[in-house]
Amino acid sequence: MRYLILSDLHANWHALEAVLQDAAGHYDQALCLGDLVGYGGDPNEVVEWVRANCATVVRGNHDKASTGVDEEELEWFNPVARQAALWTFAALRPENAAYVSGLPQGPIAVNGFQLVHGSPFDEDEYVLNPEEAGQAFGYMESRLAFFGHTHVQGGFIWNHSRVEVIPRTPLRIGSQEMTIDPECAYMVNPGSVGQPRDGDPRAAYIVYDSETAVVTFHRLTYNVARAQERIRQVGLPDILADRLSVGR
């Protein structure tokens, strides 16, 4: 089975549309690691695609905050993120808000691997370095987990003696492959579709082939200007548009 694995879409329909065109014909089932909404200007379009096409979805912190599932989450948001969440709450159509608010908490097991938003032990925890990954590996119930939340493509490998960092896809290429070693454990981050934060503004996603045990990391350019225009058009803070062009 070939899985298209997406994370942190953040209501960026222009990025998602480009990813879907790029991945067309190369996957059998789509999965999502959360944060469908927040920051971007097209929450309904993104949620409706996920509703219709993703077999399994775990909730993200912006999904909870933007639908009132966890009002305390807003207290932890910076002012810009809080404004975007409140705007999203008002903008979501009722059926889409109901879907997002009903998303399950990870981890969720799928065909021998796990899906989480943040960490296997805390859905809101950021896993950004080998030390944090080392703690998270102890909570995994399989040797392979896919996680998001950080907006940084790559992840971590536990090889019994240490935790290694999976290198990011270089700016000069569009994809790279990694074969899963059954003797190691992996936490793999597809990166963010809608708002990368690893210094690369290209939309990010992965395809995992469970038969060949190969993960393919993908990056692709999309019409950032149109996504920025949409953010400004709906009245969201300019910084949310500006950061799309630098991947920060």
C-alpha atoms as one frame of an Amber mdcrd trajectory, in Angstrom:
protein
   0.000   0.000   0.000   1.287   3.462  -0.902   0.299   6.135   1.608   0.230
   9.859   0.951   0.997  11.368   4.363   0.213  15.038   4.928   0.569  17.291
   7.945   0.006  20.884   8.993  -2.093  21.951   6.028  -3.111  25.118   7.861
  -5.934  26.149   5.540  -3.545  26.723   2.624  -5.572  25.432  -0.304  -3.092
  26.620  -2.929  -0.309  24.529  -1.379  -2.560  21.498  -0.893  -3.819  21.668
  -4.465  -0.228  21.699  -5.762   0.679  18.711  -3.571  -2.295  16.722  -4.826
  -1.411  17.401  -8.438   2.202  16.390  -7.787   1.265  13.180  -5.942  -1.548
  12.108  -8.277  -1.207   8.469  -9.315   1.550   7.746  -6.795  -0.510   6.737
  -3.768  -3.404   4.481  -2.819  -4.588   6.083   0.414  -4.223   9.503   2.033
  -3.570  10.091   5.747  -3.300  13.344   7.703  -1.403  14.197  10.890  -3.508
  17.169  11.909  -3.682  20.951  11.865  -6.016  21.164   8.926  -6.838  24.753
   9.861  -5.281  27.873  11.368  -3.158  30.581   9.754  -4.447  30.216   6.175
  -7.408  31.729   4.376  -9.223  28.670   2.998 -10.229  26.440   5.917 -13.428
  25.153   4.337 -11.804  24.077   1.080  -9.034  22.223   2.921 -11.350  20.539
   5.420 -13.758  19.438   2.709 -10.949  17.768   0.777  -9.710  15.986   3.896
 -13.221  14.868   4.799 -13.718  13.342   1.377 -10.288  11.848   0.795  -8.315
  11.015   3.957  -8.825   7.553   5.415  -7.364   8.435   8.830  -6.813  11.846
  10.422  -5.532  12.800  13.875  -6.276  16.165  15.414  -3.768  18.965  15.829
  -3.605  21.766  18.368  -4.989  24.314  15.899  -7.862  21.969  15.103  -8.777
  21.927  18.790  -8.347  25.658  19.341 -10.149  26.750  16.174 -13.302  24.766
  16.951 -13.625  25.323  20.689 -12.609  21.781  21.649  -9.848  23.164  23.853
 -10.381  26.828  24.705  -7.363  26.768  27.024  -5.213  26.109  23.953  -5.838
  29.701  22.889  -4.115  30.939  26.032  -0.884  29.346  24.838  -1.117  30.832
  21.354   0.719  34.008  20.450  -1.557  36.942  19.466  -1.286  36.242  15.729
  -2.105  32.543  16.079  -4.970  33.405  18.439  -6.430  35.879  15.949  -6.216
  33.285  13.185  -7.922  30.660  15.347 -10.782  32.975  16.226 -11.204  33.950
  12.573 -11.250  30.277  11.608 -13.870  29.537  14.260 -16.156  32.101  12.633
 -15.309  31.130   9.046 -15.811  27.360   9.219 -19.119  26.099   7.919 -21.022
  24.095  10.565 -20.461  20.714   8.941 -16.740  21.370   8.625 -16.447  22.650
  12.183 -18.224  19.507  13.402 -15.802  17.305  11.477 -12.705  19.075  12.771
 -13.942  19.170  16.365 -14.604  15.429  16.201 -11.145  14.405  15.028  -9.533
  11.766  17.264  -6.433  12.192  19.380  -3.330  10.313  18.270  -1.553   7.990
  18.331  -3.629   5.930  15.898  -2.320   2.634  14.522  -2.487   2.036  10.773
  -1.086  -1.112   9.149   1.856  -1.536  11.505   2.734   2.132  12.035   1.417
   5.018  14.104   0.083   8.481  13.335   0.537  11.307  15.869   0.428  15.063
  15.692   3.126  15.967  18.203   4.653  13.139  20.226   3.489   9.600  21.074
   3.178  10.623  24.739   1.652  14.101  24.228  -0.175  15.238  21.116   0.875
  18.860  21.751   4.568  18.182  22.424   7.167  19.389  19.912   9.866  16.888
  18.928  12.669  19.029  17.518  15.953  17.416  18.529  17.489  13.992  19.259
  17.062  14.370  23.020  13.316  14.961  22.698  13.061  12.157  20.127  14.884
   9.782  22.454  12.191  10.290  25.068   9.414   9.903  22.491  10.777   6.603
  21.137  10.152   5.046  24.530   6.408   5.570  24.110   6.037   4.160  20.608
   4.082   0.944  20.146   5.577   0.231  16.722   8.952   0.812  15.103   7.575
   3.464  12.773   5.599   6.589  13.597   4.715   9.596  11.486   4.424  12.919
  13.304   3.953  16.599  12.495   3.512  19.768  14.564   7.051  21.140  14.062
   6.617  22.011  10.358  10.126  20.598   9.810  10.541  17.785   7.302  12.789
  14.888   8.281  12.644  13.209  11.663  14.721  10.780  13.721  16.124   7.248
  13.681  16.848   5.143  16.771  19.567   2.624  15.885  19.923   1.007  19.339
  22.997   3.037  20.300  21.918   6.609  19.541  19.291   8.809  17.908  20.184
  10.134  14.478  18.597  13.035  12.587  17.033  12.354   9.192  18.429  15.050
   6.883  16.057  17.464   5.183  15.522  17.403   1.448  18.108  19.766  -0.070
  16.867  22.910  -1.767  18.349  21.827  -5.087  16.240  18.657  -5.405  12.555
  17.829  -5.194  12.599  14.420  -3.507  14.727  11.873  -1.694  14.158   8.282
  -0.586  14.825   6.487   2.688  14.502   2.743   3.233  13.156   1.639   6.595
  15.518  -0.753   8.395  13.389  -3.220  10.426  16.092  -3.326  13.107  15.752
   0.407  13.836  12.907   2.654  14.955  11.774   5.768  13.115   9.882   8.970
  13.769   9.249  10.516  10.363   7.939  14.028   9.779   6.473  14.834   6.343
   6.891  18.546   6.991   4.149  21.087   6.486   1.979  21.360   3.416   0.723
  24.825   4.225   3.359  26.579   6.308   6.901  25.129   6.290   9.249  26.369
   9.012  12.547  24.786   8.031  13.817  27.602   5.846  12.388  26.032   2.695
   9.134  27.645   1.490   8.232  24.697  -0.726   5.218  22.603   0.278   6.219
  19.309   1.907   4.751  15.808   1.976   5.799  12.165   1.926   4.728   8.914
   0.308   5.307   5.712   2.279   5.245   2.374   0.444   4.563  -0.282   3.069
   5.462  -3.133   0.705   8.937  -1.873  -0.188   9.423  -0.075   3.173  10.495
   3.101   1.368   9.653   6.632   2.511   9.944   9.309  -0.171  10.227  12.910
   0.989   8.870  15.483  -1.454   9.171  19.284  -1.739   7.570  21.375  -4.453
   6.996  24.979  -5.320   3.468  26.338  -5.487   1.823  29.709  -6.064   2.813
  31.331  -2.778   1.650  34.748  -4.005  -1.931  33.527  -4.374  -1.895  31.993
  -0.889  -0.559  35.268   0.496  -3.206  37.240  -1.375  -5.930  35.050   0.095
  -4.658  35.562   3.653  -4.694  39.321   3.215  -8.054  39.248   1.432  -9.815
  37.670   4.420  -8.195  40.125   6.841  -5.701  37.889   8.627  -2.422  39.426
   9.896   0.125  40.256   7.195   2.841  38.285   8.970   1.010  35.058   8.166
   1.310  35.890   4.485   4.865  37.206   4.662   6.299  34.110   6.325   5.116
  31.820   3.512   7.744  33.178   1.151  10.648  32.402   3.495   9.542  29.141
   5.112   9.779  30.448   8.674
